[in-house]
């Protein structure tokens, strides 16, 4: 049986860890870079940068081992871009997680550092990168 008080503590601790990660200046800079990307190109940026530990690390963002930045979809078809997730310690058969989701329009409510559009992807042309990217497997 789940201990509701312990579960609540685990949820609060996981949310605090996710918040601390999201608020790091290095991650905020990547979010500012995402905000500078034209909306029609954001999915590519998310797939090639935001959910890549390697690309995030190249930008100075070290993602803790117990936190995952990933794409996500929901049954209600909300315009989800990505989410940051942390699984809670197992309690019996329960496997729970805490997720902070970034939907379209997130940049309208966050105060981000300025990020010049010409510096997105280190100044490389995003459209050229997309054109040269390997085709998705069907």
NUKOL-383392 format. One line per field, with one value per residue: x, y, z of N, C-alpha, C in turn; residue in three letters; residue number from 1. Coordinates in Angstrom, 2 decimals, m for minus. Atoms other than C-alpha are relative to their C-alpha. Example, Ala and Ser with C-alpha at 12.3 -4.5 7.8 and 13.67 -1.06 7.14 Angstrom:
// residues 2
n_x <- 0.89;m0.82 .
n_y <- m1.19;m1.19 .
n_z <- 0.00;m0.06 .
ca_x <- 12.30;13.67 .
ca_y <- m4.50;m1.06 .
ca_z <- 7.80;7.14 .
c_x <- 0.90;m0.77 .
c_y <- 1.20;1.09 .
c_z <- 0.00;0.73 .
residu <- ALA;SER .
num <- 1;2 .
END
This chain:
// residues 138
n_x <- 0.84;m0.75;0.02;0.34;m0.90;m1.31;0.18;0.03;m1.37;m0.77;0.46;m0.55;m1.46;m0.25;0.33;m1.07;m1.17;0.29;m0.01;m1.40;m0.63;0.57;m0.38;m1.43;m0.23;m0.36;1.23;0.76;m0.56;0.51;1.40;0.00;m0.34;1.23;0.96;m0.45;0.22;1.36;0.88;0.06;m1.26;m0.26;m0.05;m1.35;m0.92;0.25;m0.52;m1.45;m0.74;0.56;0.09;m1.30;m0.93;m1.27;0.12;0.17;m1.31;m0.81;0.44;m0.28;1.10;m0.19;1.28;m0.22;0.34;1.36;0.94;0.07;0.65;0.53;1.23;1.14;1.29;1.10;1.24;0.83;m0.61;m0.56;m1.18;m1.18;m1.30;m0.89;0.21;m1.11;0.60;m0.79;0.75;m0.04;m0.42;1.10;0.69;0.84;0.13;0.27;m1.10;0.55;m0.96;0.40;m0.33;0.29;0.22;m0.08;0.92;m0.09;0.33;m0.73;m0.92;0.76;0.15;m1.31;m0.94;m1.20;m1.10;0.08;m0.81;0.09;0.43;m1.11;m0.88;0.66;m0.84;m1.36;m0.10;0.25;1.33;0.87;0.66;m1.00;m0.17;1.17;m0.08;m1.07;0.22;0.44;1.45;0.54;0.40;1.47 .
n_y <- m1.19;m1.24;m0.96;m1.26;m1.08;0.22;m0.28;m1.46;m0.49;0.39;m0.87;m1.33;0.04;0.13;m1.28;m0.94;0.35;m0.42;m1.46;m0.44;0.26;m0.91;m1.38;m0.23;m0.96;0.69;0.52;m1.18;m0.47;0.89;m0.37;m1.25;0.38;0.59;m1.07;m0.75;0.83;m0.17;1.08;1.15;0.74;0.36;1.45;0.44;m0.46;0.82;1.34;0.04;m0.67;0.07;1.36;0.63;m0.28;m0.41;m1.40;m0.83;m0.07;m0.91;m1.36;m0.23;0.51;1.38;0.54;1.03;1.35;0.39;m0.90;0.24;m0.98;0.86;m0.36;0.65;m0.27;0.29;0.33;m1.19;m0.70;m1.33;m0.25;0.22;m0.06;0.94;0.00;0.37;1.03;0.72;1.08;0.04;1.30;0.98;0.24;1.15;0.22;m1.29;m0.68;m1.33;m0.99;m1.40;m0.54;m1.40;0.00;m1.27;m0.02;m1.20;m1.22;m0.07;m1.14;m1.20;m0.11;0.11;m1.11;0.65;m0.89;m0.30;0.90;m0.49;1.04;0.40;0.93;1.30;1.10;m0.48;m0.76;0.85;m0.21;1.09;0.61;0.85;1.19;0.86;0.57;0.97;1.03;1.29;0.18;0.83;1.36;0.11 .
n_z <- 0.00;0.09;m1.08;0.67;m0.44;0.61;1.42;0.14;m0.18;1.20;1.09;m0.25;0.21;1.44;0.63;m0.37;0.82;1.38;0.01;m0.12;1.31;0.98;m0.31;0.19;1.09;1.24;0.61;0.39;1.26;1.05;0.19;0.75;1.37;0.55;0.23;1.17;1.19;0.54;m0.45;0.91;m0.10;m1.40;m0.21;0.37;m1.05;m1.19;0.24;0.22;m1.08;m1.35;m0.56;0.18;m1.10;0.59;0.43;m1.19;m0.65;0.82;m0.33;m1.41;m0.83;m0.45;m0.45;m1.02;0.45;m0.37;0.67;1.44;0.85;1.05;0.70;m0.62;0.63;m0.91;0.68;0.25;1.14;m0.31;0.83;m0.83;0.67;m0.68;m1.45;m0.87;m0.84;m1.01;m0.62;m1.46;m0.54;0.03;m1.27;0.29;1.43;0.66;0.68;0.24;0.44;0.01;1.32;0.31;1.45;0.71;1.13;0.83;m0.73;m1.27;m0.02;m0.34;m1.45;m0.64;0.20;0.49;0.40;1.44;0.82;1.38;0.94;0.87;m0.72;m0.15;0.48;0.20;1.24;1.17;0.55;m0.42;1.17;0.65;m0.84;0.18;1.34;0.06;m1.03;0.54;0.03;m1.09;0.39;0.02 .
ca_x <- 0.00;1.21;2.10;0.39;2.61;5.81;4.48;3.73;7.27;8.73;6.63;7.71;11.38;11.21;9.49;12.15;14.89;13.22;12.70;16.34;17.44;15.08;16.15;19.89;21.24;22.64;19.23;17.56;19.92;18.87;15.23;16.01;17.61;14.44;12.30;14.40;13.69;10.76;7.74;7.76;11.34;10.99;10.28;13.60;15.43;13.79;14.69;18.26;19.17;16.79;16.35;20.00;22.17;25.20;23.98;22.86;26.27;27.94;25.93;27.06;23.87;24.54;21.34;21.30;21.15;17.75;16.15;15.01;14.27;11.98;9.23;5.78;2.26;m1.04;m4.47;m6.01;m3.76;m2.38;0.45;3.25;6.81;8.80;8.85;11.30;10.66;11.92;10.78;9.98;11.47;9.43;6.89;5.47;4.17;3.65;5.89;5.24;6.90;6.78;6.73;6.96;5.56;6.38;3.48;3.28;3.19;5.46;7.79;5.00;5.00;8.71;11.20;14.15;17.61;17.93;19.26;20.08;18.36;21.56;23.27;20.73;22.65;25.92;25.13;24.53;21.54;18.74;17.02;20.26;20.69;17.14;17.68;20.90;19.48;19.02;15.46;13.32;12.82;9.24 .
ca_y <- 0.00;3.48;5.87;9.08;11.35;9.77;9.93;13.64;14.22;12.32;14.38;17.65;16.61;15.56;18.80;20.78;18.88;19.50;23.17;23.57;22.02;24.14;27.33;26.80;29.66;27.21;25.59;29.00;29.97;26.89;27.84;31.34;29.75;27.67;30.80;32.42;29.54;30.15;28.09;25.90;24.80;24.20;20.47;19.97;22.05;20.07;16.74;17.71;19.82;19.77;16.01;15.26;14.96;15.36;18.64;19.96;19.13;20.94;24.00;23.64;21.94;18.84;16.86;14.90;11.13;10.89;13.61;13.12;15.77;14.16;14.57;13.70;13.46;13.42;12.08;15.55;16.66;19.68;21.33;19.82;20.66;18.72;17.81;17.34;14.20;12.56;9.15;8.80;6.11;2.93;2.42;m1.09;m1.75;1.93;3.53;7.24;10.24;14.02;15.84;19.53;20.00;22.82;23.47;25.94;29.46;28.69;31.50;34.01;33.30;32.73;35.52;34.40;35.82;37.52;35.31;36.80;34.80;34.79;32.72;29.87;26.61;28.49;30.59;27.58;27.96;25.84;25.32;23.98;21.64;20.33;19.81;17.89;15.81;12.09;11.15;9.73;5.99;5.16 .
ca_z <- 0.00;m0.86;1.91;0.73;2.83;1.50;m2.05;m1.60;m0.30;m3.28;m5.71;m4.09;m4.14;m7.81;m8.79;m6.90;m8.79;m12.17;m11.34;m10.28;m13.60;m15.72;m13.94;m14.56;m16.69;m19.26;m19.80;m19.86;m22.67;m24.67;m24.06;m25.34;m28.40;m28.94;m28.63;m31.38;m33.78;m36.16;m35.03;m38.15;m37.36;m33.63;m33.89;m35.67;m33.05;m30.24;m31.83;m32.72;m29.67;m26.73;m26.41;m27.20;m24.11;m26.37;m27.91;m24.54;m23.08;m25.99;m24.92;m21.30;m20.05;m17.98;m17.59;m14.32;m14.85;m13.15;m15.32;m18.91;m21.52;m24.08;m26.64;m25.43;m26.78;m24.98;m25.90;m25.71;m28.62;m26.76;m28.67;m26.59;m27.60;m25.00;m21.33;m18.48;m16.44;m13.26;m12.02;m8.35;m6.13;m6.49;m3.77;m3.97;m7.47;m8.20;m10.79;m10.84;m12.36;m12.25;m15.58;m16.46;m19.96;m22.35;m24.73;m27.63;m26.22;m23.25;m24.29;m23.67;m19.93;m19.24;m18.74;m20.84;m21.42;m24.81;m27.57;m30.99;m33.75;m35.80;m33.10;m33.14;m33.63;m33.41;m36.47;m38.74;m41.04;m39.60;m42.96;m44.47;m41.51;m41.97;m45.70;m45.05;m42.18;m42.79;m43.73;m40.93;m41.08;m42.00 .
c_x <- 0.88;m0.16;m0.19;0.94;1.38;m0.07;m0.01;1.39;0.85;m0.36;0.60;1.50;0.33;m0.30;1.07;1.25;m0.19;0.08;1.42;0.73;m0.47;0.47;1.50;0.21;0.31;m1.24;m0.88;0.50;m0.47;m1.48;m0.11;0.34;m1.22;m1.02;0.36;m0.20;m1.41;m0.87;0.00;1.27;0.29;0.09;1.39;1.01;m0.16;0.61;1.52;0.81;m0.57;m0.07;1.29;0.93;1.33;m0.04;m0.18;1.35;0.93;m0.33;0.18;m1.10;0.28;m1.31;0.29;m0.49;m1.45;m1.07;0.09;m0.69;m0.46;m1.18;m1.12;m1.26;m1.09;m1.28;m0.85;0.56;0.47;1.29;1.30;1.27;0.96;m0.34;1.29;m0.60;1.00;m0.88;0.20;0.56;m1.20;m0.55;m0.98;0.00;m0.19;1.27;m0.56;1.11;m0.60;0.50;m0.39;m0.04;0.07;m0.88;0.27;m0.45;0.73;0.86;m0.70;m0.16;1.32;0.81;1.35;1.11;m0.13;0.94;m0.14;m0.31;1.16;0.97;m0.64;0.87;1.40;0.19;m0.20;m1.43;m0.86;m0.66;0.97;0.21;m1.17;0.09;1.07;m0.17;m0.43;m1.52;m0.41;m0.37;m1.52;m0.48 .
c_y <- 1.25;0.85;1.38;1.13;m0.14;0.29;1.51;0.60;m0.31;0.89;1.40;0.05;m0.09;1.30;1.06;m0.27;0.45;1.52;0.54;m0.19;1.02;1.43;0.27;0.94;m0.67;m0.54;1.16;0.56;m0.87;0.30;1.30;m0.28;m0.62;1.08;0.82;m0.76;0.25;m1.20;m1.24;m0.86;m0.50;m1.51;m0.55;0.40;m0.87;m1.38;m0.03;0.62;m0.33;m1.41;m0.80;0.39;0.52;1.48;0.93;0.18;0.94;1.45;0.30;m0.47;m1.45;m0.48;m1.07;m1.37;m0.38;0.92;m0.27;1.17;m0.79;0.62;m0.75;0.37;m0.43;m0.25;1.22;0.88;1.42;0.18;m0.09;0.04;m1.03;0.02;m0.42;m0.90;m0.57;m1.07;0.04;m1.34;m0.95;m0.19;m1.15;m0.22;1.29;0.54;1.33;0.93;1.38;0.57;1.47;0.07;1.41;m0.10;1.24;1.21;0.16;1.25;1.30;0.20;m0.10;1.25;m0.63;1.00;0.29;m0.94;0.45;m1.14;m0.49;m0.97;m1.36;m1.06;0.48;0.74;m0.84;0.21;m1.22;m0.68;m0.90;m1.28;m0.97;m0.69;m1.09;m1.14;m1.30;m0.11;m0.88;m1.37;m0.09;m1.08 .
c_z <- 0.00;1.25;m0.64;0.40;m0.63;m1.50;m0.25;0.16;m1.23;m1.19;0.17;m0.26;m1.49;m0.72;0.31;m0.84;m1.44;m0.10;0.07;m1.33;m1.03;0.21;m0.15;m1.18;m1.34;m0.70;m0.45;m1.33;m1.16;m0.26;m0.80;m1.47;m0.68;m0.34;m1.24;m1.31;m0.52;0.37;m0.90;0.05;1.42;0.22;m0.33;1.08;1.25;m0.19;m0.12;1.13;1.37;0.57;m0.20;1.15;m0.53;m0.41;1.19;0.70;m0.76;0.29;1.49;0.95;0.35;0.60;1.05;m0.50;0.26;m0.59;m1.50;m0.68;m1.22;m0.71;0.69;m0.76;0.98;m0.80;m0.33;m1.13;0.30;m0.78;0.81;m0.83;0.58;1.48;0.70;1.08;1.00;0.62;1.51;0.46;0.00;1.41;m0.26;m1.51;m0.78;m0.65;m0.45;m0.45;0.13;m1.33;m0.07;m1.52;m0.56;m1.24;m0.84;0.82;1.31;0.08;0.33;1.50;0.75;m0.29;m0.35;m0.24;m1.49;m0.74;m1.44;m0.97;m0.86;0.68;0.25;m0.68;m0.37;m1.32;m1.25;m0.47;0.27;m1.19;m0.77;0.80;m0.20;m1.37;m0.07;1.02;m0.65;0.07;1.17;m0.55;0.08;0.91 .
residu <- UNK;UNK;UNK;UNK;UNK;UNK;UNK;UNK;UNK;UNK;UNK;UNK;UNK;UNK;UNK;UNK;UNK;UNK;UNK;UNK;UNK;UNK;UNK;UNK;UNK;UNK;UNK;UNK;UNK;UNK;UNK;UNK;UNK;UNK;UNK;UNK;UNK;UNK;UNK;UNK;UNK;UNK;UNK;UNK;UNK;UNK;UNK;UNK;UNK;UNK;UNK;UNK;UNK;UNK;UNK;UNK;UNK;UNK;UNK;UNK;UNK;UNK;UNK;UNK;UNK;UNK;UNK;UNK;UNK;UNK;UNK;UNK;UNK;UNK;UNK;UNK;UNK;UNK;UNK;UNK;UNK;UNK;UNK;UNK;UNK;UNK;UNK;UNK;UNK;UNK;UNK;UNK;UNK;UNK;UNK;UNK;UNK;UNK;UNK;UNK;UNK;UNK;UNK;UNK;UNK;UNK;UNK;UNK;UNK;UNK;UNK;UNK;UNK;UNK;UNK;UNK;UNK;UNK;UNK;UNK;UNK;UNK;UNK;UNK;UNK;UNK;UNK;UNK;UNK;UNK;UNK;UNK;UNK;UNK;UNK;UNK;UNK;UNK .
num <- 1;2;3;4;5;6;7;8;9;10;11;12;13;14;15;16;17;18;19;20;21;22;23;24;25;26;27;28;29;30;31;32;33;34;35;36;37;38;39;40;41;42;43;44;45;46;47;48;49;50;51;52;53;54;55;56;57;58;59;60;61;62;63;64;65;66;67;68;69;70;71;72;73;74;75;76;77;78;79;80;81;82;83;84;85;86;87;88;89;90;91;92;93;94;95;96;97;98;99;100;101;102;103;104;105;106;107;108;109;110;111;112;113;114;115;116;117;118;119;120;121;122;123;124;125;126;127;128;129;130;131;132;133;134;135;136;137;138 .
END
